[in-house]
Amino acid sequence: MTVDEERRSASTQIFVAGDVLDIDGPIVLDSDTEHHLTRVLRLSEGERVSVSDGVGRWRLAGVIHAGGSLALEPVGPVVVTPRPHPPLTIATAIPKGDRVDWLVQKAVEIGIDTVQFLHAERSVVRWKAERAAKQVERLNRIAHEAARQSRRVWLPEVRPPVPALDVLASSVVAEPGGRDIAVGDTFISVGPEGGWSPSELAIATAQVQLGHNVLRTETAVLVAATLCVSNSR
């Protein structure tokens, strides 16, 4: 079994600060992580856990009980895993309701590194600064949980909304009739359900198609993410 297979076969994965990963003795857990491992996952003594610092470094550890609390005892060296592909970004208009949670969760599971939200000219959903801060904090928790579940060792990031015109000059945009997504398309922008405005389309580096059907914003994000990851390998 390869080291990556060992990591994927661990009972679960957690993220810790980088200096914690280098500890030779038992790794003491914060209360939230300990609660998750004991009360939610109900891990037993000796079960293996993958411990990562979120920037490519990780090691295996076994569950132990130390001082009446659950802790982790490192059982292998620190392993450095390079990024599997160049950093991948999806910029997207904000979908309605709780679709945004699903969008972030699945984009991270597929392999996207950064989700950048946009306020496009035809956006229906717009977040004011106070709401945006709370939403982004919550969505980053969802992103980190999705990274943990999918055994990623590079943590993703969710960024607060910015005007679409601020980023489109650096990305290709999803638009019917565009070319196919190609190798090197590592930054793709998805518009609102009302579509991009002419001024927005004019400044994008290129237009790419996601198929022949009209897609919801969150569906378009996942199609773009899948094609982007597939072409980056």
Steps between C-alpha positions, in 0.01 A plus 500: 500500500639843403515785749211675322293183519575483873378857538180435310432183699529678837182522710486875450714808443548813707682828444744651750750786509831421335702500821262245652570263213869491596442392861669168579281423803120476532303760305254670736173589328277802544159435655306517171726249325503267799119514517476419128733201526348359818131591490429520127740248345542294819858405417658224705850467644754428227295618203701698247439868426661711228626831643574781252615860523296596193801599289599157373661347811342214693572197715311204640419476870328247721222575748613481864368620834733732690414668829135403471462656155529368149828583325689383192836324501702548177577164337682613189717779362375830364425454129504787249245468221535746209189660357339255255459782247548878472273699735149502354251783549129520425348848522122495512193711544316413822216250452172526688430349841698209638630403156813695590586246772471212255704688240793554739491148642502325165749733331747429780441124481565511124830680554452877468742702714328839509134595472473872428150645521395775260248779477429505127304776328198269470537330839176451692667398826735757651653498847561818695832516683377380840307207356786415263744471791273261688420294191863468396603392851227234499580385147868464583398262779300302243799504264737375770258223597475396134880500478520283811238258370670469160848460656646810344827619652485843337230714660269693264385859546165675454533872426244778550319643197664761282369676188528263204678766295786485751592141412372418152810636328694219670261214425311320229120520528242226458282601207297298243680484167845535648790265439560185703679532832869436436819423690607824661148620580556514875274798573141472376215741575133401507234766466154549650190333360431818301835461324798728456459856378670605173754707693591202716543269203714760326776496761530123559807330358283239320157336502460128573199273464369253756277298267187555296246549781415805707630437853423646840790694647591233754481224237719702265758540777526124549523429127772765467679360806494146367631597157761729654635227730490240223701720263755594765627146561 
